[in-house]
Amino acid sequence: MGAAALPLQPTGSLPPLRRPDTFTEEQVLSSLQNLEAIYCPIPLSLALQSPKKEKKSRLPVAPTPPIVDSGYASEDENDKGENAGLVKEALEELRSDVFERDFAIRWLTSFVSRVEEMELISEEARQLATDKAYCILESFTSSPDEEEQEDEGISRDFSFTLCSSPPSPVTGSCQNDISVRLTDGPLANADHTAVGLISFAASIIMSNLLCASPARFGIEALAQKEAPRIVELGAGTGLVGLVMAHMLPHLGVAQTVPLIATDFHPVVLENLRTNIAGNFPGVAEPPVVACHLDWSAPSREAPLDLPADMLVATDVVYAPEHAVWLRDCAAQLLAPDGVFWILNAVRITGKFEGISDTVETAFNASECPVDAEGRKLSILDIEALAKPEGLGRGDESGYKLYRIGWN
């Protein structure tokens, strides 16, 4: 008597992509089939029937990978009902697991970037696998009954408690709610490098830290400056920059110049501008402006023509060269008395194992930038932070907060 095949956890079933040249068509299609079963399944009542006719699909039909014999054809009606309940329960549990979802998204975005390196699969299978990967990514930003509607991403509401001392000059209170609404942009038609379309845990943690203790980051000291300049590097969906823009008036910080939220990818910048407009509806000149910035070749044209009093970046280092680019870019943007804050996730397993250490390596290197007065751009302080319960990917063991400046 057969039993319906239960879905496999992405973290336990997806093969590592370190050696894409060793992948076979069976491995690729099996992995994608499992993700399809979890995140974009057909109705279970149809899955438990022996299909007589197949509806036309926008994609060619993939060969059925031999993961597990489901045994659907040999089941009696009672078995079908029992197995349907088990499969449904397992699917619901997996879909609600944020870590598994984030892991699957990361794997898929990495997969589509490396699929051309898979020498053991045919060109036809490679194209089919790429199409399937993008369709699965699309499922994260749309529900099955919205397939014919325009994919507009997922809206998320965030709220943080701002603790200020002395009381806010705006409300007279020491505690104020800072609320931000973000759209995680649609991934269906996005380039695989547009990972900034998703709001990651580090930006939530950084936003909470800023609101919980503004003085810790020198925010209240910015109130003494006539036109303080703040630049966010790798802003992504813009959460940190938008939180800061909402909190600055409560702390008496002049907003004579907008906070500059930068990113590299055009699609990410488009989504970032949408989020800025959505958080300041009807405001002709919002206190945040989106700007393109390539760390490897930073522009010094307006609005990046003047030194920044504060730079901030959250979880933006995913390769050793990123830390070096970030360091050299910061050296060009940071004012002599400015501070650069980096919050980076610490990963001790998986593809990005040890990447967080490259920040310290880059800033301790002999070629670290030196200013006109002979001061080196250095890490002034490192604070280890525990991983909050319910936040972050499974490969994140904690976080490091770096305070960087000219020393």
VENRASUL-V763842 format. One line per field, one symbol per residue. burial: I if it has 9 or more other C-alpha atoms within 8 Angstrom, else O. Layout:
burial=???
This chain:
burial=OIIIOOIOOIOOOOOOOOOIOOIIIOOIIIIIIIIIIIIIOOOIOOOIOOOOOOOOOOOOOOOOOOOOOOIIOOIOOOIIOOIIOIIIOIIOOIIOOOIIIIIIIOIIIIIIIIIOOIIIIOOOIIOIIIIIIIIIIIIOIIOOOOOOOOOOIIOOOOOIIIIIOOIIIOOOOIIOOIIIIIIIIIIIOOOIOIIIIIIOIIIIOIIIIIIIIIOOOOIIOIIOIOOIIIIIIIIIIIIIIIIIIIIIIIIIIIIOOIIIIIIIIOIIIOIIIOIIIOIOOOOOOIIIIIIIIIIOOIOIOOOIOOIIIIIIIIIOIOIIOIIIIIIIIIIOIIIOOIIIIIIIIIIIOOOIIIIIOIIIOIIOOOOIOIIOOOIIIIIIOIOOOOIOOOOIIOOIIIIIIIIIIIO
